[in-house]
Amino acid sequence: MAIKSAVAAACVALLLALLPPVGVAYGDEPAEDDFDGGAYNGGTGWSGGWQTVGDVDIVNDGSVDVGSWHMRMKHGNGIAYRDVDLSGLTELELTVWAKSGSFESGEYVILLVGPPDNLVEVNRWVADAEGEGETDADGEYHPIAIDLEAIDTSGPIRIQFESHLNDEDDLFYIDSVVVVDGQASVEEPVSTTPSTSNAFVVLDSEFADWSGKANISDAVGDADKDRGDIVAFYWGDNPDDDRVYWMVERVPGQKKLARYSLHLDMNNDGDFQDSVDRIVEVKYRPRKNNSKVDVRVRRADNHQKIAEYKKNDWGESKEEGGSRVEFGVPMTDLGFSFGSAFRMYVESNWDDRAPDSGDIQWSPMPILGMIGMAALLLGGGGAVWWFKLRRYDGVGVPQT
């Protein structure tokens, strides 16, 4: 009877470990829109939908950065704006992911923010943006972050894009618009995950369990912004667990939003764009005493959403350094076949990548079940029952 009770307790603990923390209400993003629904009134927190003038559309073509839709401004003098009430909020920051292409000298797009009758230009995209802005017309998505401290937010404000383009081929895309409140009051999250030893990875925003796990380091200072400067990338799994786990570490002391994209070549053929391949998108926001981490799993070929796990406390808080974030994805979401290997690399939205070139090849351990694992342990403690192949750009990574 004692043995049965012990086994039952172990099973309950294992099931609890697989559950994500209970979702809580976060107020750190008063307004956001990633256009993922393909509608002008998508997102949350806005006073109304996007208002447009000229050739402005929400489309699902043109190499979307995240999700399946983005807003496009196409030649001519177009306008797109949306209002939001941020009264009483402080330490506000506006982050925009945008890309431009085929701009010629004299063509530009501007971003204006402020009360509707007193808009202020805060960024300009031009043909050659060196010294004039944070993005250029290279056809690639880049994020910009605008401090709204100087903007009067005592009443409703407007976020407005204006295009001044001449040619039919001139295009400007916006993939995400997010307003972040650095002083939002946050309810403490309640975690259902039990404590664990260093032998197992648990999603609990504690990082001692990553000690000894396979990892690679990345050079400091090779990102556009410190907030996206990846310095280490870890990966691992647990016996008898249906998840795969990762941890990304950036330069310490960061207190801003970070976004990562984990690219997975699930059929191990060196092509990361097949229908079986996956992209795991991670949005990490450190809070004063906790964090908010959202994870989405998508198909790599068409960006179709497979699964989403929102409002998790899986990262360091501001007080802890705002550097490390961990996350896990069920193998079923990845379409993983046991015994096979896959390739992976991670990148931030601030132009950093780990590894800098090539990829990592790895095969997680199979799930044997409680009975199978117990039989192996009883039948021969010295038996080797899993094999892991870890490669970094053609060079083996030791299992530390």
C-alpha positions in Angstrom: 0.0 0.0 0.0 2.8 2.4 0.8 4.4 1.7 -2.6 1.1 2.4 -4.4 0.7 5.7 -2.4 4.2 6.8 -3.3 3.7 6.1 -7.0 0.4 7.9 -7.0 1.9 10.9 -5.3 4.7 10.9 -7.8 2.2 10.8 -10.7 0.2 13.7 -9.2 3.4 15.8 -8.8 4.4 15.0 -12.4 1.0 16.1 -13.7 1.2 19.3 -11.7 4.6 20.0 -13.1 3.3 19.8 -16.6 0.6 22.4 -16.0 1.4 26.1 -16.7 0.9 28.7 -14.0 -2.6 29.9 -13.5 -3.3 32.9 -15.7 -3.6 36.3 -14.0 -4.6 39.8 -15.0 -1.7 42.0 -16.2 -2.0 45.7 -17.0 1.4 46.3 -18.5 0.1 46.7 -22.1 -2.7 49.3 -22.1 -3.0 48.9 -25.9 -1.7 46.4 -28.5 -2.5 45.2 -32.0 -0.6 42.7 -34.0 -3.2 42.7 -36.8 -3.5 38.9 -36.4 -7.2 38.9 -36.9 -7.0 40.7 -40.2 -9.4 43.4 -38.9 -9.1 47.2 -38.4 -10.6 46.9 -34.9 -8.4 44.1 -33.6 -6.1 44.1 -30.5 -7.1 45.4 -27.1 -7.2 48.7 -25.2 -8.0 51.1 -28.1 -10.8 53.7 -28.2 -11.8 52.6 -31.6 -10.6 50.9 -34.8 -7.9 52.1 -37.2 -9.0 55.0 -39.4 -7.4 55.2 -42.9 -7.1 57.5 -45.8 -5.6 56.6 -49.2 -4.1 53.2 -50.1 -4.0 51.4 -46.7 -5.0 47.8 -46.2 -4.6 44.9 -43.8 -3.1 42.1 -45.9 -1.7 38.6 -45.4 1.0 38.7 -48.0 4.4 40.4 -48.1 6.3 38.2 -45.6 4.6 38.9 -42.3 7.0 39.1 -39.3 4.7 37.6 -36.7 1.4 35.9 -37.3 -0.5 36.0 -40.6 -1.5 39.7 -41.2 0.0 43.1 -41.2 -1.0 46.6 -42.3 0.3 47.9 -45.6 0.7 51.5 -46.9 1.1 51.6 -50.7 2.3 54.5 -52.8 0.8 58.0 -52.5 -0.1 60.0 -49.4 -1.8 57.5 -47.1 -2.8 57.9 -43.4 -3.6 55.4 -40.8 -4.4 56.4 -37.2 -5.9 54.9 -34.0 -6.8 56.6 -30.7 -6.2 55.4 -27.2 -6.8 56.8 -23.7 -3.7 56.5 -21.5 -4.9 58.9 -18.8 -3.1 58.4 -15.4 -0.5 56.1 -16.8 3.3 56.7 -16.5 6.5 55.5 -17.9 4.9 54.7 -21.2 6.7 53.3 -24.2 5.5 52.7 -27.8 7.0 49.9 -29.7 6.4 49.4 -33.4 7.6 46.6 -35.7 7.7 47.9 -39.3 9.5 47.4 -42.6 9.9 49.5 -45.7 11.2 48.8 -49.2 12.0 50.4 -52.6 12.1 53.9 -51.1 13.8 56.5 -53.3 15.3 59.8 -52.3 12.7 62.1 -51.0 10.2 59.4 -50.1 9.4 58.7 -46.5 6.8 57.5 -43.9 6.5 59.3 -40.6 5.0 58.2 -37.2 3.3 60.9 -35.2 2.0 60.6 -31.6 0.1 63.0 -29.3 -3.3 64.6 -28.7 -5.2 64.6 -31.9 -4.8 68.4 -32.3 -1.1 68.4 -31.3 0.7 65.5 -33.0 4.5 65.3 -32.8 6.7 63.4 -35.2 8.6 60.7 -33.3 10.1 58.6 -36.1 10.8 58.8 -39.9 11.5 56.0 -42.3 13.5 57.2 -45.4 15.5 55.7 -48.2 18.8 56.1 -46.3 18.0 56.2 -42.6 21.6 56.3 -41.3 21.6 58.9 -38.5 17.9 59.7 -39.0 16.1 56.8 -37.6 16.3 53.2 -36.4 15.2 51.5 -39.6 16.0 51.8 -43.3 14.4 50.6 -46.5 16.0 47.2 -46.6 12.7 45.2 -46.8 13.2 43.6 -43.4 11.2 44.1 -40.2 12.9 46.2 -37.5 11.5 47.3 -34.2 11.6 50.9 -32.9 10.9 51.9 -29.3 9.6 55.4 -28.5 9.6 56.9 -25.0 6.3 58.7 -24.5 7.5 60.6 -21.5 7.4 63.9 -23.4 3.9 63.3 -24.8 0.9 64.7 -23.1 -1.1 61.7 -22.1 -3.5 63.4 -19.7 -6.2 62.7 -22.3 -6.8 60.6 -25.4 -3.8 60.4 -27.7 -3.5 59.4 -31.4 -0.9 57.1 -33.0 -0.7 58.0 -36.7 1.3 56.8 -39.7 1.6 59.0 -42.8 3.1 57.8 -46.1 4.7 60.1 -48.7 5.5 57.7 -51.5 5.6 58.2 -55.3 5.9 54.8 -57.0 3.6 51.8 -57.3 6.3 49.5 -55.9 6.8 51.6 -52.8 5.5 49.6 -49.8 5.5 50.1 -46.0 4.3 47.4 -43.6 3.4 47.6 -39.9 3.2 44.2 -38.0 2.7 45.2 -34.4 1.9 48.3 -32.4 2.2 48.0 -28.6 1.9 50.6 -25.8 3.7 49.4 -22.6 3.1 50.9 -19.1 6.3 50.6 -17.0 4.4 51.2 -13.7 1.4 48.9 -14.2 0.0 47.4 -11.0 0.2 43.6 -11.3 -1.6 40.9 -9.4 0.9 38.3 -8.1 0.6 35.1 -10.2 -0.3 31.8 -8.6 1.8 28.9 -9.7 0.7 25.3 -9.7 4.2 23.9 -10.3 5.9 22.3 -7.3 9.5 22.8 -6.3 12.1 20.6 -8.0 15.7 19.5 -7.9 18.3 20.5 -10.4 17.7 17.3 -12.3 14.4 18.5 -13.8 13.4 21.7 -15.6 10.3 23.4 -14.1 8.7 26.5 -15.5 8.8 28.5 -12.3 11.0 31.6 -13.1 13.7 30.0 -11.1 16.8 29.2 -13.1 19.0 27.0 -10.9 17.6 23.9 -12.6 19.3 25.0 -15.9 22.7 24.4 -14.4 24.5 21.7 -16.4 22.0 21.7 -19.3 23.2 21.9 -22.8 23.8 25.5 -24.0 25.8 27.8 -26.2 27.0 31.3 -25.5 26.7 34.3 -27.8 28.9 37.4 -28.1 27.9 40.5 -26.2 27.2 43.7 -28.2 26.1 42.2 -31.5 22.5 43.3 -31.4 20.8 46.6 -32.4 19.7 47.1 -28.8 20.9 45.7 -25.5 17.3 44.5 -24.8 17.7 42.0 -27.6 21.3 41.0 -27.1 21.3 37.2 -26.6 24.2 36.0 -24.5 23.2 32.4 -23.9 20.8 29.8 -25.2 19.8 26.7 -23.3 17.7 23.6 -24.1 16.7 20.5 -22.3 14.0 17.9 -21.4 12.9 15.8 -18.5 12.4 12.0 -18.2 8.8 11.0 -18.7 7.7 14.5 -19.7 5.9 15.5 -22.9 7.5 19.0 -23.2 10.7 20.4 -24.6 12.2 23.3 -22.7 14.4 26.3 -23.6 15.9 29.3 -21.9 17.2 32.5 -23.4 19.5 34.8 -21.6 20.2 38.4 -22.6 22.4 41.2 -21.3 21.5 41.7 -17.6 19.9 44.8 -16.3 17.2 45.1 -19.0 13.8 46.2 -18.0 12.1 46.4 -21.4 10.0 44.1 -23.6 11.9 41.4 -25.6 10.7 39.2 -28.4 12.3 36.0 -29.5 11.6 33.6 -32.4 12.7 30.0 -32.0 13.0 28.3 -35.4 12.6 24.5 -35.5 13.5 22.3 -38.5 11.4 19.3 -37.4 12.3 17.0 -40.2 16.0 17.8 -39.9 16.6 18.5 -43.5 18.3 21.9 -43.2 15.2 23.8 -44.5 13.3 25.7 -41.8 10.3 26.6 -44.0 8.6 23.2 -44.5 5.0 22.6 -43.4 6.2 20.3 -40.6 8.6 22.9 -39.3 7.7 25.3 -36.4 8.3 28.8 -35.2 7.9 29.4 -31.4 7.3 33.1 -30.7 8.1 34.4 -27.2 7.1 37.8 -25.8 8.9 38.5 -22.5 8.0 41.5 -20.4 9.8 41.8 -17.0 7.7 43.3 -14.3 8.7 44.8 -10.9 8.3 41.6 -9.0 7.4 39.1 -11.7 7.1 38.7 -15.4 4.7 38.2 -18.2 5.6 35.7 -20.9 3.4 34.8 -23.9 4.2 31.9 -26.2 2.8 31.1 -29.6 3.5 28.0 -31.8 3.1 28.4 -35.5 3.7 26.5 -38.7 6.8 27.8 -40.5 5.4 27.7 -44.0 2.2 29.7 -43.6 2.4 31.0 -40.0 -0.8 29.3 -39.0 -1.2 29.4 -35.2 -1.1 25.9 -33.6 -1.2 26.8 -29.9 -0.8 29.7 -27.5 0.2 30.0 -23.9 -0.4 33.4 -22.4 0.3 35.4 -19.2 2.9 33.1 -17.6 5.4 34.1 -15.0 8.4 32.3 -16.6 11.0 35.1 -16.6 13.1 37.2 -14.3 11.6 40.3 -12.8 13.1 43.7 -13.1 14.6 43.4 -9.6 16.1 40.0 -10.6 17.8 41.6 -13.6 15.2 41.1 -16.4 17.7 38.9 -18.2 16.5 35.3 -18.4 13.3 33.7 -19.7 12.3 30.1 -19.9 9.5 28.4 -21.8 8.3 24.9 -22.8 6.2 23.5 -25.6 4.4 20.1 -25.7 5.9 17.8 -28.2 2.5 17.3 -29.8 2.5 21.0 -30.8 5.8 20.4 -32.5 4.7 17.3 -34.3 7.7 15.6 -32.8 8.4 11.9 -33.6 10.3 10.1 -30.9 13.8 8.9 -31.7 14.3 11.6 -34.4 16.4 14.7 -34.3 15.6 18.3 -35.2 17.5 21.5 -35.8 17.0 24.9 -34.2 18.2 28.4 -33.7 16.8 31.4 -31.9 16.8 35.1 -32.8 15.6 38.3 -31.2 13.6 41.1 -32.9 16.6 43.3 -32.3 18.8 41.5 -34.9 20.7 39.0 -32.8 20.9 35.2 -33.4 22.2 32.2 -31.5 24.1 30.6 -33.0 25.3 33.4 -35.2 25.3 31.0 -38.1 24.3 27.4 -38.7 22.1 25.6 -36.3 21.9 23.2 -33.4 20.9 19.6 -33.9 19.3 17.7 -31.0 17.1 14.7 -30.2 15.2 14.8 -26.9 14.8 11.7 -24.8 11.7 9.5 -25.5 8.8 9.2 -23.1 8.8 5.7 -21.5 6.0 6.1 -19.0 6.2 5.6 -15.2 6.1 1.8 -15.5 8.8 1.7 -18.2 11.1 4.0 -16.3 10.6 2.1 -13.1 11.4 -1.2 -14.9 14.6 0.2 -16.3 15.7 1.6 -13.0 14.9 -1.8 -11.3 16.3 -3.9 -14.1 19.7 -2.2 -14.4 20.6 1.1 -12.9 23.6 1.4 -15.2 21.6 1.0 -18.4 21.9 3.7 -21.0 18.3 4.3 -22.1 18.4 7.4 -24.2 20.7 9.0 -26.7 21.1 12.6 -27.4 22.8 14.1 -30.5 23.7 17.7 -29.9 25.4 19.6 -32.6 26.3 23.3 -33.0 27.1 24.3 -36.6 28.7 20.9 -37.2 30.5 20.8 -33.9 29.4 18.5 -31.1 28.1 20.2 -27.9 29.1 18.2 -24.7 26.4 17.1 -22.3 27.4 19.0 -19.2 
